[in-house]
Amino acid sequence: MNVMKLFSLEGRVAIVTGGRGLYGSAISEGLCEAGATVVIASRNSEKCEEYASSLRQKGLSAWGMALDLADDLSIDRLVDDVVSRFGRIDVLVNNAVDRSKMVSLNDATREILQSSASVNLNGQILLSQKCLTYFVKQKKGNIINISSMRGLDCPHFPFYPPEYGDQPVNYTTEKWALVGLTKYMAGRYGRDGIRVNCICPGGYNGDQPAARVADDAPFTRAYKENCPLGDWAHYDDIKGPVVFLASEASAYVTGATLVMDGGWTIW
Ligand SMILES: NC(=O)c1ccc[n+]([C@@H]2O[C@H](COP(=O)([O-])OP(=O)(O)OC[C@H]3O[C@@H](n4cnc5c(N)ncnc54)[C@H](OP(=O)(O)O)[C@@H]3O)[C@@H](O)[C@H]2O)c1
């Protein structure tokens, strides 16, 4: 088959959790540009639909829907609604993250750790479980977990001056867990025609100046000086990896971790 056809997502239906966030917006747009119909899902469904509508104005196929990964009913409702509205699901991108429960090891309590994992790990497992019931029936499906460079290393503590506070223990452990979850699901469901892969992105600072970490902030300087490619990730950088993994271009790839971190984790 022509290689460009292998990358096509024409006729596919994808769910992107947190699909209106920083990386989520680029992931949603990239999947749409490759031909997929994309459901952009998070708690703020109006924000998702507003973004989906802006993509539709560019001739793409995107729809916003509600999802709270901390709520089992919300997970069930989203997946059932997508199947009843679009007839199928082909791709799930577990991209959402709730950073409101990040906590240092020193300050961690059982309650806050469980609350964080309820979204950032268990929510991903339970949403995957729900999609897998459809994927197994279809004998085809594709899950992409968005981990992080932090799922391969740990915070470089010397890069964070005291005013940044201590770095959270749960972000690192949840992101490492997604790499393991990827391998578990890939191994368990490979014979069902289902592929599961993971992307470990590096730092993306967004393109809205008001929300960006300042260029002269100590962490920005440390990041750029120590990243082999010398910069933050850019908006388009995650589109290629996600379309590759979602499409037949990666037909023989499963359980893999695609590192997209500007080289950060090589040293
Ligand atoms: N940005 C980076 O530098 C970076 C680096 C490495 C890896 N990553 C990874 O990339 C992914 C996206 O990160 P980001 O920085 O783009 O995130 P972000 O901009 O903070 O967006 C996070 C998204 O998750 C959604 N969300 C939060 N809690 C949720 C819940 N309970 N249920 C459903 N959705 C929920 C939010 O929408 P609502 O508030 O509407 O729910 C939001 O759209 C994450 O997995 C992150 O770990 C990011």
The ligand as an SDF file (V2000), in Angstrom:
LIG
                    3D

 48 52  0  0  0  0  0  0  0  0999 V2000
    2.5170   19.9880   28.8750 N   0  0  0  0  0  0  0  0  0  0  0  0
    3.6560   19.3390   29.0500 C   0  0  0  0  0  0  0  0  0  0  0  0
    4.7390   19.9450   29.1020 O   0  0  0  0  0  0  0  0  0  0  0  0
    3.6800   17.8310   29.1450 C   0  0  0  0  0  0  0  0  0  0  0  0
    4.9170   17.1720   29.1840 C   0  0  0  0  0  0  0  0  0  0  0  0
    4.9550   15.7920   29.2100 C   0  0  0  0  0  0  0  0  0  0  0  0
    3.7850   15.0650   29.2220 C   0  0  0  0  0  0  0  0  0  0  0  0
    2.5930   15.7140   29.2200 N   0  0  0  0  0  0  0  0  0  0  0  0
    1.3840   14.8910   29.2360 C   0  0  0  0  0  0  0  0  0  0  0  0
    0.5370   15.2840   28.1740 O   0  0  0  0  0  0  0  0  0  0  0  0
   -0.8320   15.1210   28.5710 C   0  0  0  0  0  0  0  0  0  0  0  0
   -1.5430   16.4530   28.4000 C   0  0  0  0  0  0  0  0  0  0  0  0
   -0.8740   17.4130   29.1860 O   0  0  0  0  0  0  0  0  0  0  0  0
   -1.2000   18.9660   29.0080 P   0  0  0  0  0  0  0  0  0  0  0  0
   -0.0890   19.7210   29.6180 O   0  0  0  0  0  0  0  0  0  0  0  0
   -1.5820   19.2000   27.6030 O   0  0  0  0  0  0  0  0  0  0  0  0
   -2.4690   19.0700   29.9580 O   0  0  0  0  0  0  0  0  0  0  0  0
   -3.4610   20.2940   30.2330 P   0  0  0  0  0  0  0  0  0  0  0  0
   -3.2720   21.3830   29.2420 O   0  0  0  0  0  0  0  0  0  0  0  0
   -3.3630   20.5880   31.6820 O   0  0  0  0  0  0  0  0  0  0  0  0
   -4.8540   19.6090   29.9490 O   0  0  0  0  0  0  0  0  0  0  0  0
   -5.3110   18.5690   30.7610 C   0  0  0  0  0  0  0  0  0  0  0  0
   -6.6700   18.1710   30.2840 C   0  0  0  0  0  0  0  0  0  0  0  0
   -7.1680   17.1120   31.1000 O   0  0  0  0  0  0  0  0  0  0  0  0
   -8.5540   17.3600   31.3390 C   0  0  0  0  0  0  0  0  0  0  0  0
   -8.9270   16.7330   32.6080 N   0  0  0  0  0  0  0  0  0  0  0  0
   -8.4620   17.0080   33.8570 C   0  0  0  0  0  0  0  0  0  0  0  0
   -9.1190   16.2820   34.7730 N   0  0  0  0  0  0  0  0  0  0  0  0
  -10.0070   15.4970   34.0900 C   0  0  0  0  0  0  0  0  0  0  0  0
  -10.9890   14.5460   34.4850 C   0  0  0  0  0  0  0  0  0  0  0  0
  -11.2230   14.2580   35.7790 N   0  0  0  0  0  0  0  0  0  0  0  0
  -11.7200   13.9420   33.5260 N   0  0  0  0  0  0  0  0  0  0  0  0
  -11.5390   14.2510   32.2130 C   0  0  0  0  0  0  0  0  0  0  0  0
  -10.6280   15.1480   31.7770 N   0  0  0  0  0  0  0  0  0  0  0  0
   -9.8890   15.7790   32.7140 C   0  0  0  0  0  0  0  0  0  0  0  0
   -8.6880   18.8880   31.3800 C   0  0  0  0  0  0  0  0  0  0  0  0
   -9.9810   19.3490   30.9530 O   0  0  0  0  0  0  0  0  0  0  0  0
  -11.1860   19.6930   31.9990 P   0  0  0  0  0  0  0  0  0  0  0  0
  -10.6100   20.6140   33.0260 O   0  0  0  0  0  0  0  0  0  0  0  0
  -12.2400   20.2900   31.1170 O   0  0  0  0  0  0  0  0  0  0  0  0
  -11.6040   18.3700   32.5750 O   0  0  0  0  0  0  0  0  0  0  0  0
   -7.6720   19.3080   30.3270 C   0  0  0  0  0  0  0  0  0  0  0  0
   -8.2570   19.3990   29.0470 O   0  0  0  0  0  0  0  0  0  0  0  0
   -0.8090   14.6700   30.0220 C   0  0  0  0  0  0  0  0  0  0  0  0
   -0.9970   13.2810   30.0710 O   0  0  0  0  0  0  0  0  0  0  0  0
    0.5610   15.0720   30.4980 C   0  0  0  0  0  0  0  0  0  0  0  0
    1.0240   14.2760   31.5560 O   0  0  0  0  0  0  0  0  0  0  0  0
    2.4890   17.0870   29.1750 C   0  0  0  0  0  0  0  0  0  0  0  0
  1  2  1  0
  2  3  2  0
  2  4  1  0
  4  5  1  0
  4 48  2  0
  5  6  2  0
  6  7  1  0
  7  8  2  0
  8  9  1  0
  8 48  1  0
  9 10  1  0
  9 46  1  0
 10 11  1  0
 11 12  1  0
 11 44  1  0
 12 13  1  0
 13 14  1  0
 14 15  2  0
 14 16  1  0
 14 17  1  0
 17 18  1  0
 18 19  2  0
 18 20  1  0
 18 21  1  0
 21 22  1  0
 22 23  1  0
 23 24  1  0
 23 42  1  0
 24 25  1  0
 25 26  1  0
 25 36  1  0
 26 27  1  0
 26 35  1  0
 27 28  2  0
 28 29  1  0
 29 30  1  0
 29 35  2  0
 30 31  1  0
 30 32  2  0
 32 33  1  0
 33 34  2  0
 34 35  1  0
 36 37  1  0
 36 42  1  0
 37 38  1  0
 38 39  2  0
 38 40  1  0
 38 41  1  0
 42 43  1  0
 44 45  1  0
 44 46  1  0
 46 47  1  0
M  CHG  2   8   1  16  -1
M  END
$$$$
